[in-house]
Every structure is written in C-alpha cells, then in structure tokens.
Amino acid sequence: MAKLITFARPLFFQPLRLQRSNNLFSRRKFFLCFADALLFLLDYYKLTGKKERALLPDFYCPDTLKMISRHFAVFFYLTNDDFSIDHESYFSQLKNIKPKLIINYSFLGFILSEEKKKDLAGLITEDTIIIEDYAHHVVDFSDWQPVNKHHYIIDSIRKHSPLLGSHLIGGAMAKAWGKQLNFYKIRCHFLQLVKGLMQYLSIIFNSRKLYDLSDKFFLWQDSVIGNYQDATLGSLGSFYLYNFIDSVKLKARRQQTAWRYQEHFKKLGSPLVRILPDEIAAKAELNYYPLFVDQSIQEDLMLYLKSKNIYLERLWEPEGEYIQQLNVGLMKSFLILPNTYLITEDDIAMVLREIDIFLKK
C-alpha cells in the first residue's frame, strides 16, 4: 500500500529541541486560538458596534473576516493572483479610509521594505491597531520592531503543530485577561487530542481510514474553535510543549520542501496545472504548497489522488456577505499539498508521478 501523504503533524515527528522558549512568547498572553486573541484585543480597546473601520486583504480566511465584520465596517486592499500584496491598493486604502484596525496578511508572508514601513508609519496615527496575521507562518525570530505601541503579531500554532494556541506578541499590557477554563476549551482540547491520536496511528499503520477519521474530528473542532463569546486563554501544557518544537528547523524544512515541490512540478507540461514563479516561491514561507489547477478538473484530481493516499485540499471555501469584494478567483484557482516535516523527496516525486498519470488520462 502506498505511503500516506497527509497534513498530519504528530509531536514526535517534529524537529524537537531542549531550549528556553522564544522571549517574544508570554504565558500570560497565550490564547486558545487566533480568534480568542483577537477577541481579547477587541475587548481591551472596547471596539464594538461597527463604529470604526478595519482594512483587510481581499484574500483572507472567511471565518476570521466574519468575526471582524461584527465589530467593524470592513474595507479591503487587493491581493495579486500570485498571492503578493498590491502595495498601491494597500497604501491608497490606508490614506483614504484611515482605518482603526489594519490586518497585514499574505499567504506567502507579509513583507514591507524599510522604505514602505516608513510610509506606513506616516499614514497611521498613534491609536491605529496593526495585527500581523501569522496564522500560516512560524514566529522563529526573537526580536520585534513594532511601528507603534498598538502593533501586534498573532500566530496559530495548530496550523503547523499538533498543539492548540496563539501567541499574542506586542502591546503595553503585561498580562491578558480571558477565561481560564470553560466547556469550550475542554471540548476543543478533547477534539484536538482525539484528532492527534488518530493522525499518529494513521502514520504508524499507514491507514487511510484512520486519517479520514482524524479529518472528521478536525472538521468538528473547526466548527467549534473561535466561536465562543469570550476570549479564552490557552493551556499551560500547550504553551510549554510548543517550546520543544525547533521552529528554526521546522521553518527551514518547510522552505526546502516547498522548493522541492517547485523543482519537481516544473516537469508538468499541462496547461491545466501551473505553479508559482520561481522568484516568488524562493522567497515565500509556505505552510502548504499551492498548486494552481483548472477548476474543471479540481474535484476529479482530489478524488484520484486520495485513492492513491495523497491528500490535496482546498484552503478556503469563499462565502459570506463580502463575497463580491473578495478575490474569489484566487481562492478557487488553487489547491494545497501537505508541507510538513514528514514529507520527503520521494513523496514529492510520487505526487508528481500520480498527477502526471491523471493528466495523461
């Protein structure tokens, strides 16, 4: 039976280390998930009733967008079809709408040159809140230069590890408040534990049935997490266990694996499938490898690869009241492949081989 190529990330299959934690991480500002950290900030700044404006990318998680839209009048800056940010749109919107909240996010990693950081500083006020959305990225640096005193980073460790939690980095507060224990938190951790166990066993026994079962628990948890009315703090265990994951090695391996995908997939000679340009892929930090696939074959390709134990998925399903303003074309144009510490060059070669067979059929 062919090896499973999945999005599973069991703890003991991660690069581990014995080292003190990143000094940017604070146990007192560790939340259950990205949405809980965001809820805390909304409460901290007393932002309710859509009295203020928020600026977000038009390529963004629909669930997080839905949450923000309950508290702000939402405006968008444009994302290019290669995931890069349209800087002209970004700075034009900053100038025109003067948002209270700015979300900096890019699937590739949001990067501004020093010159553009100065432009940003010149267009905001001392009270502007800026959030660097690191939900798909790893915080592997130990210093942080905020643009103002309300500039934050929020990550989401469940996207690249088997643990639940989000670090809130930045801000003058020494401690964040939130629910220490509630049924919501217990439920999320229970679902995470069961999902993780199923994923671990699916790797040990190379079982598609067990992985599919873990996926059901993931979807169940995904419908629960981030949907509680009060900000909830993360667990002590998740905070300290995460410190054992070597984030530098993990990030380096992800970049190496993404580049191996890139090199192998250049051999695909079909107009139905394309990849990022080399100059963009080489600089990107990719939590998943994006494969641009003609929409007419996406469902069939996903089903075919799953029959070969290869999991190819959609990142987001576009939905909600802002669908006309989102870059739906980009959302529907690509599928994601696993980019985990378990993926080897042989795995990537097998993925390429099976996609090639599918396309020739």
C-alpha positions in Angstrom: 0.0 0.0 0.0 1.4 3.4 -0.9 2.6 5.7 1.9 0.1 8.2 3.2 0.9 11.8 2.2 -1.2 13.9 4.5 -1.4 17.1 6.6 -0.7 15.2 9.8 1.9 16.7 12.2 2.2 14.5 15.3 4.5 15.9 18.0 7.1 13.1 17.9 7.5 13.6 14.2 8.5 17.2 14.6 12.1 18.6 15.0 12.5 18.8 18.7 14.9 20.7 20.9 15.7 21.3 24.6 15.9 25.0 24.8 14.3 28.0 26.6 11.3 29.5 24.9 11.3 32.4 22.4 11.5 35.5 24.5 8.6 37.0 22.5 6.3 34.4 23.8 4.5 35.1 27.1 2.5 32.6 29.0 0.3 35.5 30.2 -0.6 36.3 26.6 -1.2 32.9 25.2 -4.7 32.2 23.9 -6.6 29.1 22.7 -6.7 30.3 19.1 -6.2 33.3 16.8 -9.9 34.3 17.2 -9.6 34.3 21.0 -6.5 36.6 20.9 -8.4 38.9 18.6 -11.5 38.9 20.9 -9.2 39.9 23.7 -7.9 42.9 21.7 -11.4 43.9 20.7 -12.4 43.9 24.4 -9.2 45.6 25.5 -9.8 48.5 23.1 -13.6 48.5 23.7 -14.3 48.1 20.0 -18.0 47.4 19.4 -20.9 48.4 17.2 -19.0 48.9 13.9 -18.1 52.5 14.8 -14.6 52.0 13.4 -13.1 50.9 10.1 -10.9 47.8 9.5 -8.7 47.2 6.5 -8.1 43.6 5.5 -6.7 41.8 2.4 -9.3 40.6 -0.1 -7.7 37.1 0.1 -8.5 36.2 3.7 -10.0 33.5 5.9 -13.8 33.8 5.7 -14.4 32.8 9.3 -12.0 35.4 10.7 -13.5 38.0 8.3 -16.9 37.2 9.6 -15.8 37.7 13.2 -14.1 41.1 12.4 -17.1 42.3 10.4 -19.3 42.0 13.6 -17.2 44.8 15.2 -16.0 47.0 12.2 -17.0 48.5 9.0 -14.8 46.4 6.7 -12.7 47.6 3.7 -10.2 45.7 1.6 -6.9 46.0 -0.1 -6.1 43.9 -3.2 -4.2 40.7 -3.4 -2.5 39.8 -6.7 -3.1 36.4 -8.3 0.3 35.2 -7.2 -0.6 35.9 -3.5 1.5 39.0 -3.4 0.0 42.2 -1.9 -0.9 45.1 -4.3 1.1 47.8 -2.4 -0.6 50.6 -4.4 -4.0 49.4 -3.2 -2.8 48.9 0.3 -1.3 52.4 0.8 -4.2 54.0 -1.2 -6.7 52.5 1.2 -4.7 53.5 4.2 -4.8 57.1 3.0 -8.4 57.1 2.0 -10.3 55.3 4.8 -7.9 55.9 7.7 -8.7 52.5 9.4 -8.6 51.9 13.2 -7.6 48.3 12.6 -5.2 47.0 9.9 -4.7 43.3 9.3 -1.4 42.6 7.5 -1.7 39.1 5.9 -0.3 37.3 2.9 -0.3 33.6 2.1 3.4 34.0 1.2 4.3 36.1 4.2 3.6 39.8 4.6 6.8 41.8 4.0 7.3 45.5 3.7 10.7 47.1 2.9 12.2 49.6 5.3 11.0 52.4 3.0 7.5 51.1 2.9 7.4 50.7 6.7 8.2 54.4 6.9 5.4 55.1 4.5 3.1 53.0 6.7 4.2 54.9 9.9 3.4 58.2 8.1 -0.1 57.1 7.3 -1.3 55.9 10.6 -1.9 57.5 14.0 -0.7 56.6 17.4 -4.0 54.9 18.1 -4.1 52.7 14.9 -4.1 49.0 15.7 -2.0 46.8 13.4 -2.1 43.0 13.5 0.4 40.9 11.7 -1.5 37.7 11.0 0.9 34.8 11.4 -1.7 32.1 11.3 0.1 30.4 8.4 3.6 31.3 9.5 6.1 30.4 12.2 7.5 33.0 14.6 11.1 32.0 14.6 12.7 35.4 15.4 13.3 36.7 18.9 13.2 40.5 18.3 10.3 42.6 17.2 10.2 46.2 16.0 6.6 47.5 16.1 5.6 50.5 14.1 3.6 51.9 17.0 2.6 50.8 20.5 -0.5 49.1 19.2 1.3 46.8 16.7 0.8 43.1 17.3 1.7 39.6 16.0 -0.8 36.8 16.4 0.1 33.3 15.3 -1.8 30.0 15.3 0.3 27.0 16.3 -2.4 24.5 15.4 -1.7 25.2 11.7 1.9 23.9 11.9 2.0 21.7 15.0 -0.3 19.2 16.9 -1.0 21.7 19.6 -3.6 24.4 20.2 -2.7 28.0 20.9 -1.9 31.5 19.7 0.8 33.8 21.0 -0.1 37.5 21.2 3.1 39.4 20.7 3.4 43.2 21.3 1.4 45.8 23.3 2.0 47.5 26.5 -0.2 45.2 28.7 1.9 42.9 30.9 -0.9 40.3 31.1 -4.0 39.5 29.0 -7.3 38.5 30.5 -9.6 35.7 29.4 -11.4 32.6 30.5 -9.0 30.1 32.1 -11.4 27.2 31.9 -14.7 26.6 30.3 -16.5 23.8 28.4 -15.5 25.4 25.1 -11.8 25.0 26.0 -12.3 21.4 27.2 -14.2 20.5 24.1 -11.5 21.9 21.7 -8.7 20.2 23.5 -10.6 16.9 23.6 -11.2 17.1 19.8 -7.5 18.0 19.3 -6.3 15.1 21.4 -8.5 12.5 19.5 -7.6 14.0 16.1 -3.9 13.9 17.0 -4.1 10.3 18.2 -5.9 9.2 15.0 -3.3 11.0 12.9 -0.4 9.4 14.8 -2.0 5.9 14.4 -2.7 6.6 10.7 1.1 7.2 10.2 2.1 4.1 12.3 -0.3 1.8 10.4 -0.4 3.7 7.1 -4.1 3.8 7.4 -6.3 6.0 5.2 -9.4 5.1 7.3 -7.7 6.4 10.5 -6.6 9.6 8.8 -10.1 10.2 7.3 -11.5 9.7 10.9 -9.0 12.2 12.2 -10.2 14.6 9.5 -13.8 14.3 10.7 -12.6 15.3 14.2 -10.7 18.2 12.6 -13.8 19.5 10.9 -15.8 19.1 14.1 -13.2 21.1 16.0 -13.0 23.7 13.3 -16.7 24.4 13.6 -16.3 25.0 17.4 -12.9 26.7 17.8 -13.0 30.5 17.6 -16.8 30.6 18.0 -17.1 31.4 21.7 -18.3 34.8 23.0 -15.4 35.4 25.5 -11.7 35.3 24.9 -10.3 32.1 26.3 -6.6 31.5 27.3 -4.6 28.6 26.0 -3.4 25.7 28.2 -0.2 25.6 30.2 0.7 22.3 28.6 0.4 23.5 25.0 2.4 26.6 25.8 5.4 24.7 27.2 5.2 21.7 24.8 5.4 24.1 21.9 8.8 25.3 23.2 10.2 21.8 22.5 9.5 22.2 18.7 12.5 23.6 16.9 10.9 26.4 15.0 14.1 27.3 13.1 14.5 23.8 11.8 10.8 23.5 11.1 10.7 26.7 9.0 13.9 25.8 7.1 12.5 22.3 6.3 9.2 23.8 5.1 11.1 26.1 2.8 13.2 23.3 1.5 10.2 21.0 0.9 8.3 23.8 -0.9 11.3 24.3 -3.2 11.5 20.6 -3.9 7.8 20.7 -4.9 8.6 23.6 -7.1 11.5 21.9 -8.9 9.6 18.7 -9.4 6.4 20.3 -10.7 8.3 22.2 -13.4 8.2 18.9 -15.2 4.4 19.1 -15.6 3.7 20.1 -19.2 0.0 20.7 -18.9 -1.9 24.0 -19.3 -4.4 22.6 -16.6 -1.8 22.9 -13.8 0.7 25.6 -13.0 2.9 26.7 -10.1 4.2 29.9 -8.7 7.1 31.7 -10.5 10.5 30.7 -9.1 11.4 34.2 -7.9 8.3 34.3 -5.7 8.4 30.7 -4.5 12.1 31.1 -3.5 11.3 33.9 -1.0 8.0 32.6 0.3 7.2 30.9 3.6 4.6 28.3 2.7 2.6 26.4 5.3 1.1 24.4 2.4 2.3 24.1 -1.2 -0.2 25.8 -3.6 -0.9 24.1 -6.9 -2.9 26.1 -9.4 -5.4 23.7 -11.0 -8.1 24.4 -13.7 -11.4 24.3 -11.8 -12.9 21.8 -14.3 -10.6 19.1 -13.0 -10.1 20.0 -9.4 -12.7 17.6 -7.8 -11.6 14.7 -10.0 -7.9 15.3 -9.2 -8.6 15.4 -5.5 -10.5 12.2 -5.6 -7.9 10.5 -7.8 -5.0 11.4 -5.5 -6.9 10.4 -2.4 -7.3 6.9 -4.0 -3.5 6.9 -4.1 -3.2 8.0 -0.5 -2.3 11.6 -1.4 -4.3 14.4 0.2 -4.9 17.5 -1.9 -7.3 20.1 -0.4 -8.9 23.5 -0.8 -7.6 26.2 1.6 -10.9 28.1 2.0 -14.4 28.0 0.5 -15.4 31.6 -0.3 -18.6 32.5 1.5 -20.3 35.3 3.4 -21.7 38.8 2.8 -18.4 40.1 1.4 -18.0 37.5 -1.3 -18.4 40.2 -4.0 -15.4 42.0 -2.6 -13.1 39.0 -2.0 -10.7 37.7 -4.6 -12.8 34.6 -5.2 -11.0 33.8 -8.4 -7.7 33.4 -6.5 -9.5 31.3 -3.8 -10.9 28.9 -6.4 -7.8 28.8 -8.6 -5.5 26.6 -6.4 -5.4 23.5 -4.1 -2.9 22.9 -1.4 -0.5 20.0 -0.8 1.0 19.0 2.6 4.2 20.8 3.5 5.1 19.0 6.8 8.3 17.6 8.4 7.3 14.1 7.3 7.2 14.9 3.5 10.3 13.5 1.7 11.7 14.0 -1.8 10.4 10.5 -2.7 6.9 11.6 -1.6 7.1 14.6 -3.8 8.3 12.5 -6.8 5.3 10.2 -6.2 2.8 13.1 -6.1 4.3 14.4 -9.4 4.0 10.9 -10.9 0.4 10.4 -10.0 -0.6 13.9 -11.1 1.1 13.3 -14.4 -0.7 9.9 -14.8 -4.0 11.7 -14.1 -3.4 14.4 -16.6 -2.5 12.0 -19.3 -5.7 10.0 -18.7 
